[in-house]
Amino acid sequence: MAADPRKAEQDSSTASEPRPLEEEVRALRQELTFLREHRMFQLYQSVPRILLYRFASGMAAGLGTVIGATVLLSLIVWSLSQIEFIPIIGEWAVRIAGEISTLTQGSE
């Protein structure tokens, strides 16, 4: 029996060209390498880095909450102090504004 020339040609072509599975594995390895180099994965490989990152994000969230609440509360108190013509709310707002001004003058 003589060797089939088509089969020999197929064998030589598959030896020189990568098969689709090998290409997929190579592409998968490249993607995994890219993901390992990503900042998030580098951050989560170290416990002290995770703790520092979480601490910093918590401090930023807390500071933002305090500043936002301060601004909002001061706007509410200021707007209430402007409403002096409503009997109940006006007196209450004037008392709050008076206490705030007393406290700010006492701290200076």
TORZA-501601 format. One record per residue (C-alpha): residue number from 1; x, z, y. Coordinates in steps of 0.05 Angstrom, whole numbers, plus 5000, padded with zeros to 4 digits. Layout:
<rec><resi>NUM</resi><px>X</px><pz>Z</pz><py>Y</py></rec>
...
end
This chain:
<rec><resi>1</resi><px>5000</px><pz>5000</pz><py>5000</py></rec>
<rec><resi>2</resi><px>5026</px><pz>4981</pz><py>5068</py></rec>
<rec><resi>3</resi><px>5017</px><pz>5028</pz><py>5127</py></rec>
<rec><resi>4</resi><px>4961</px><pz>5010</pz><py>5173</py></rec>
<rec><resi>5</resi><px>4991</px><pz>4985</pz><py>5240</py></rec>
<rec><resi>6</resi><px>4932</px><pz>5011</pz><py>5280</py></rec>
<rec><resi>7</resi><px>4940</px><pz>5081</pz><py>5253</py></rec>
<rec><resi>8</resi><px>5015</px><pz>5080</pz><py>5269</py></rec>
<rec><resi>9</resi><px>4998</px><pz>5056</pz><py>5339</py></rec>
<rec><resi>10</resi><px>4947</px><pz>5113</pz><py>5348</py></rec>
<rec><resi>11</resi><px>4997</px><pz>5165</pz><py>5323</py></rec>
<rec><resi>12</resi><px>5051</px><pz>5141</pz><py>5371</py></rec>
<rec><resi>13</resi><px>5003</px><pz>5141</pz><py>5430</py></rec>
<rec><resi>14</resi><px>4978</px><pz>5211</pz><py>5416</py></rec>
<rec><resi>15</resi><px>5048</px><pz>5238</pz><py>5410</py></rec>
<rec><resi>16</resi><px>5067</px><pz>5213</pz><py>5480</py></rec>
<rec><resi>17</resi><px>5001</px><pz>5228</pz><py>5516</py></rec>
<rec><resi>18</resi><px>4973</px><pz>5298</pz><py>5519</py></rec>
<rec><resi>19</resi><px>4908</px><pz>5309</pz><py>5483</py></rec>
<rec><resi>20</resi><px>4846</px><pz>5330</pz><py>5522</py></rec>
<rec><resi>21</resi><px>4849</px><pz>5401</pz><py>5494</py></rec>
<rec><resi>22</resi><px>4921</px><pz>5409</pz><py>5516</py></rec>
<rec><resi>23</resi><px>4902</px><pz>5384</pz><py>5586</py></rec>
<rec><resi>24</resi><px>4846</px><pz>5434</pz><py>5589</py></rec>
<rec><resi>25</resi><px>4891</px><pz>5491</pz><py>5567</py></rec>
<rec><resi>26</resi><px>4943</px><pz>5470</pz><py>5618</py></rec>
<rec><resi>27</resi><px>4890</px><pz>5468</pz><py>5674</py></rec>
<rec><resi>28</resi><px>4864</px><pz>5535</pz><py>5652</py></rec>
<rec><resi>29</resi><px>4934</px><pz>5565</pz><py>5655</py></rec>
<rec><resi>30</resi><px>4943</px><pz>5537</pz><py>5725</py></rec>
<rec><resi>31</resi><px>4877</px><pz>5568</pz><py>5748</py></rec>
<rec><resi>32</resi><px>4895</px><pz>5635</pz><py>5718</py></rec>
<rec><resi>33</resi><px>4962</px><pz>5633</pz><py>5753</py></rec>
<rec><resi>34</resi><px>4927</px><pz>5617</pz><py>5818</py></rec>
<rec><resi>35</resi><px>4878</px><pz>5675</pz><py>5808</py></rec>
<rec><resi>36</resi><px>4934</px><pz>5724</pz><py>5791</py></rec>
<rec><resi>37</resi><px>4968</px><pz>5706</pz><py>5857</py></rec>
<rec><resi>38</resi><px>4904</px><pz>5719</pz><py>5896</py></rec>
<rec><resi>39</resi><px>4906</px><pz>5778</pz><py>5944</py></rec>
<rec><resi>40</resi><px>4848</px><pz>5815</pz><py>5912</py></rec>
<rec><resi>41</resi><px>4881</px><pz>5816</pz><py>5843</py></rec>
<rec><resi>42</resi><px>4947</px><pz>5838</pz><py>5873</py></rec>
<rec><resi>43</resi><px>4910</px><pz>5894</pz><py>5909</py></rec>
<rec><resi>44</resi><px>4874</px><pz>5918</pz><py>5847</py></rec>
<rec><resi>45</resi><px>4937</px><pz>5922</pz><py>5804</py></rec>
<rec><resi>46</resi><px>4959</px><pz>5986</pz><py>5839</py></rec>
<rec><resi>47</resi><px>4920</px><pz>6051</pz><py>5842</py></rec>
<rec><resi>48</resi><px>4951</px><pz>6075</pz><py>5908</py></rec>
<rec><resi>49</resi><px>4934</px><pz>6008</pz><py>5940</py></rec>
<rec><resi>50</resi><px>4862</px><pz>6014</pz><py>5917</py></rec>
<rec><resi>51</resi><px>4858</px><pz>6085</pz><py>5945</py></rec>
<rec><resi>52</resi><px>4888</px><pz>6064</pz><py>6012</py></rec>
<rec><resi>53</resi><px>4842</px><pz>6004</pz><py>6017</py></rec>
<rec><resi>54</resi><px>4780</px><pz>6045</pz><py>6001</py></rec>
<rec><resi>55</resi><px>4802</px><pz>6100</pz><py>6050</py></rec>
<rec><resi>56</resi><px>4813</px><pz>6049</pz><py>6106</py></rec>
<rec><resi>57</resi><px>4747</px><pz>6015</pz><py>6094</py></rec>
<rec><resi>58</resi><px>4711</px><pz>6082</pz><py>6092</py></rec>
<rec><resi>59</resi><px>4743</px><pz>6103</pz><py>6158</py></rec>
<rec><resi>60</resi><px>4724</px><pz>6038</pz><py>6191</py></rec>
<rec><resi>61</resi><px>4652</px><pz>6044</pz><py>6167</py></rec>
<rec><resi>62</resi><px>4649</px><pz>6116</pz><py>6191</py></rec>
<rec><resi>63</resi><px>4678</px><pz>6100</pz><py>6258</py></rec>
<rec><resi>64</resi><px>4630</px><pz>6042</pz><py>6267</py></rec>
<rec><resi>65</resi><px>4572</px><pz>6086</pz><py>6249</py></rec>
<rec><resi>66</resi><px>4592</px><pz>6141</pz><py>6299</py></rec>
<rec><resi>67</resi><px>4604</px><pz>6092</pz><py>6355</py></rec>
<rec><resi>68</resi><px>4539</px><pz>6055</pz><py>6342</py></rec>
<rec><resi>69</resi><px>4499</px><pz>6120</pz><py>6339</py></rec>
<rec><resi>70</resi><px>4531</px><pz>6145</pz><py>6403</py></rec>
<rec><resi>71</resi><px>4514</px><pz>6081</pz><py>6441</py></rec>
<rec><resi>72</resi><px>4444</px><pz>6079</pz><py>6413</py></rec>
<rec><resi>73</resi><px>4430</px><pz>6153</pz><py>6428</py></rec>
<rec><resi>74</resi><px>4458</px><pz>6147</pz><py>6498</py></rec>
<rec><resi>75</resi><px>4414</px><pz>6087</pz><py>6512</py></rec>
<rec><resi>76</resi><px>4353</px><pz>6124</pz><py>6486</py></rec>
<rec><resi>77</resi><px>4368</px><pz>6186</pz><py>6528</py></rec>
<rec><resi>78</resi><px>4381</px><pz>6143</pz><py>6590</py></rec>
<rec><resi>79</resi><px>4317</px><pz>6104</pz><py>6581</py></rec>
<rec><resi>80</resi><px>4278</px><pz>6169</pz><py>6571</py></rec>
<rec><resi>81</resi><px>4308</px><pz>6198</pz><py>6634</py></rec>
<rec><resi>82</resi><px>4282</px><pz>6138</pz><py>6672</py></rec>
<rec><resi>83</resi><px>4211</px><pz>6153</pz><py>6648</py></rec>
<rec><resi>84</resi><px>4193</px><pz>6211</pz><py>6694</py></rec>
<rec><resi>85</resi><px>4122</px><pz>6190</pz><py>6708</py></rec>
<rec><resi>86</resi><px>4096</px><pz>6207</pz><py>6637</py></rec>
<rec><resi>87</resi><px>4083</px><pz>6282</pz><py>6641</py></rec>
<rec><resi>88</resi><px>4106</px><pz>6306</pz><py>6572</py></rec>
<rec><resi>89</resi><px>4161</px><pz>6256</pz><py>6559</py></rec>
<rec><resi>90</resi><px>4186</px><pz>6257</pz><py>6631</py></rec>
<rec><resi>91</resi><px>4197</px><pz>6333</pz><py>6631</py></rec>
<rec><resi>92</resi><px>4230</px><pz>6331</pz><py>6563</py></rec>
<rec><resi>93</resi><px>4275</px><pz>6273</pz><py>6585</py></rec>
<rec><resi>94</resi><px>4294</px><pz>6309</pz><py>6649</py></rec>
<rec><resi>95</resi><px>4313</px><pz>6372</pz><py>6610</py></rec>
<rec><resi>96</resi><px>4355</px><pz>6331</pz><py>6561</py></rec>
<rec><resi>97</resi><px>4390</px><pz>6295</pz><py>6618</py></rec>
<rec><resi>98</resi><px>4402</px><pz>6361</pz><py>6654</py></rec>
<rec><resi>99</resi><px>4433</px><pz>6392</pz><py>6592</py></rec>
<rec><resi>100</resi><px>4477</px><pz>6332</pz><py>6581</py></rec>
<rec><resi>101</resi><px>4501</px><pz>6332</pz><py>6653</py></rec>
<rec><resi>102</resi><px>4513</px><pz>6408</pz><py>6649</py></rec>
<rec><resi>103</resi><px>4554</px><pz>6398</pz><py>6585</py></rec>
<rec><resi>104</resi><px>4594</px><pz>6341</pz><py>6614</py></rec>
<rec><resi>105</resi><px>4609</px><pz>6380</pz><py>6678</py></rec>
<rec><resi>106</resi><px>4628</px><pz>6442</pz><py>6639</py></rec>
<rec><resi>107</resi><px>4679</px><pz>6403</pz><py>6597</py></rec>
<rec><resi>108</resi><px>4715</px><pz>6375</pz><py>6658</py></rec>
end
